Amino acid sequence: MKAILFHEPGDESQLYLSEVADPVLQPQSVVLHVAATALNRADLLQREGKYPVPAGANPIMGLEVAGTVIEVGEEVDNFEVGDNVCALVNGGGYAQQIAVDHRMLLKLPERLSFTKAAAIPEVFLTAFQALHWIAQVKKGDTVLIHAGASGVGTAAIQLVRLAGAVAIVTASPQKHQAVENLGAARTIDYEAEDFDEAVNDFTGGEGADIILDFVGGPYLKQNLEAAATDARIVSLAALGGARVEAFSMAPFLRKRIQLTGTTMRSRTDEYRQRLTADFREKIWPHFASGELQPVVDTIYDWEDVAAAHRYMASNANVGKIVLTIGLD
Ligand SMILES: NC(=O)c1ccc[n+]([C@@H]2O[C@H](COP(=O)([O-])OP(=O)(O)OC[C@H]3O[C@@H](n4cnc5c(N)ncnc54)[C@H](OP(=O)(O)O)[C@@H]3O)[C@@H](O)[C@H]2O)c1
């Protein structure tokens, strides 16, 4: 089969299509013909040599796939050849075929295309984990979502709406209409406004019950100011840098704030399988009903992967960038 590899860690010019070994079927897995995968920032970091592949993970880039089952392991009885599925995978998405444990598979409802399905697993499972497993979102909560127009942000806004909570979002101004259409109640242009003041104004001084942060060090002080008493802050990335300037941690104590960091890739297979099972039960039916929609910004043929990586690095997307995988 073919896969996208990179010669040396570096820029997009390092990416190339190469012949690699076919995946090996395991008793608990299926082999998929991959129709589409989607980009994640981790792919860009991996290409640059800044994201070491975890032990035991597939070294090929790509953390999510949609496609068709072409082989079934001897211990798998709930999937068959011809089933259309999508899955979060531990690397290996930028390839024509992949072996996936059956416990990670989500069967596609009718009318959900491969390009849309490939845009779901990483961002919706990450947002679901952050909101439901870590922050215990409940009806009426106010949730501040930074980078609200990102892939994870667009998933989080919809899950907040589904939970009966209220989303406040930071994003570049040209993306505000799109996040409002998804259900954001208040949008903040983080360059023109102090987001902590905007959140406190919007909530009558109460602050946000939950904050999903992707910016990191530069936002920690203001996040503590924007947080409500007993707030949960979930730190998912450090797009603005990981270093924190010295400041008073008094609000952290006074407001009893919980701060949790997490990365999906550092989780065990068993954890990701349990997360997928809970997501399958509680969230997956809402894609069939149309209440939840993967947000696809652009679709590239995988031969144009370099352009797709450049586009993600430009920060212009709202939602996901998808790669369709050719057969030849
Ligand atoms: N911890 C986890 O388990 C986990 C899982 C998945 C993804 N992630 C991380 O979550 C982040 C979002 O991922 P994604 O794939 O959804 O990203 P994405 O679609 O590429 O969106 C990223 C957006 O973040 C905003 N941004 C970038 N740099 C910023 C900065 N310095 N300050 C403020 N906003 C900034 C930009 O939007 P604006 O134009 O609106 O500023 C940009 O378009 C990435 O860092 C990714 O690695 C973490």
The ligand as an ORCA input file, in Angstrom:
! r2SCAN-3c Opt
* xyz 0 1
  N      -4.905     17.673     24.429
  C      -5.511     16.947     23.499
  O      -5.902     15.800     23.749
  C      -5.696     17.521     22.122
  C      -6.446     16.829     21.154
  C      -6.632     17.433     19.894
  C      -6.071     18.671     19.627
  N      -5.311     19.270     20.585
  C      -4.683     20.586     20.342
  O      -5.699     21.547     20.317
  C      -5.308     22.645     19.498
  C      -6.392     22.889     18.490
  O      -6.346     21.821     17.562
  P      -7.148     21.875     16.210
  O      -6.703     20.743     15.368
  O      -8.582     21.982     16.527
  O      -6.557     23.253     15.622
  P      -6.900     24.094     14.357
  O      -8.180     23.682     13.733
  O      -5.697     24.143     13.520
  O      -7.169     25.571     14.965
  C      -6.227     26.268     15.677
  C      -6.735     27.716     15.867
  O      -6.227     28.218     17.088
  C      -6.132     29.616     17.006
  N      -4.787     30.002     17.475
  C      -3.620     29.602     17.010
  N      -2.602     30.154     17.694
  C      -3.187     30.921     18.625
  C      -2.672     31.752     19.655
  N      -1.362     31.897     19.868
  N      -3.539     32.412     20.439
  C      -4.867     32.273     20.250
  N      -5.423     31.475     19.287
  C      -4.578     30.817     18.490
  C      -6.356     30.015     15.543
  O      -7.685     30.498     15.413
  P      -8.035     32.073     15.482
  O      -7.797     32.610     14.094
  O      -9.441     32.142     15.901
  O      -7.074     32.661     16.476
  C      -6.216     28.677     14.826
  O      -6.959     28.615     13.636
  C      -3.976     22.233     18.845
  O      -2.921     22.824     19.544
  C      -3.957     20.724     19.020
  O      -2.663     20.199     19.056
  C      -5.138     18.733     21.819
*
